[in-house]
Amino acid sequence: MGNLLGNWRFKEPSTVEECDSTWGSDSESDEPAAEDDSGISESVSPAESERAAGDPGDTSPKLTESPESVPKMKRSFYAAKDLYKYRHSYPNYKKSRQPNEFRNLRFYLNKIPLVPDGIYIEEILTKWKGDYDKLEHNHTYIQWLFPLREQGLNFYAHELTQDEIKEFQSTREAKRRFLAAYSLMLDFYGIKLLDKSGNVARASNWQERFQHLNESQHNYLRITRILKSLGELGYEAFKAPLVHLFLEESLCHNTIPNMQHSVLEYYVYTIRLPATRRRLLRYAQQYYRPTHAFLWGPPPKRCGPGAGGTGGSMGAGSSGIRAPAPTPEQQRRVEENIISPSGCSGIFISSQDAMVCQDVAGGGLKGCTGLRSNMAGLEGTFIMVGARAERSNEIVPL
């Protein structure tokens, strides 16, 4: 039995819909019953509301083509699957057979330097702050500052383990330096950390830094890593304020427009609680343009049993079962017998419209689901159709 359980693997999703539980329910996390799921509208300023309603002063680019002329976009399955595995704590994670040396924790305790540069965490926190060129062009430190349970581009960096995560979260010195590293990167992006709850706002140099962030898009990958690492090391609550700020800046104020897709496709989905994701996406949907191209909202409602097609709902008492196709003999009799009674002023019903009715030959045109194109403008009018069948004198109102 033990061998069977040891070889068991979690079945991974194969579609974007299977990866995304935002608008449904799965085993990710149960929502607190008291949590408001009505959106984040309370944080929307009057100016933002005017912009959503069509502020005349809004100079952000708008798409003027009709929905039919715009190529349809699709969500990335790669992104959806990657973030699904993260939110579900890597269900097929294989524990390393190598001894757990807690290298990430020891780095944050200033006992070992990052590899390959040989730099200690204290040097980074004290000497790199404000050195934006170094933070931009050095690509080895980010994996050490924000470790994950997955391999990054720096193969000298070590993946986190569950045992190391528990030890990290219980070590005050490591947590203090981790928040300092987070503040260091926020400053690099033109943002400041306001409090211990994770609230953020624009820094004094936000204009220069936002312009750089809009042009330096490799930082979007770094931000995804930072958000994931926050969740791994006990700061899940810090994600939503940062993601909300990026949504506001990219969608409402148009200060980081190139970031829109990354925020919606990646950053929102690093958040583990579905209710929080829903609030952020509802907020984003208010400002996303063009509105018809928003891919991250709730799926369209499916018609339930008995629901009609494009022509509307079924009539009362209808079983919802489509009538079988008429036989050639029935079709011939329909074509011969569908006539215009004298009281209907020459109104004809085509055999195509009549063929959707049940029991054509036996009992008149019973169970008719609707007469499509030729019935336009005939509301309130009764068309009397005579059917020469077993009851040849019966008049059936449609």
Disulfide bonds with the S-S distance in Angstrom:
none
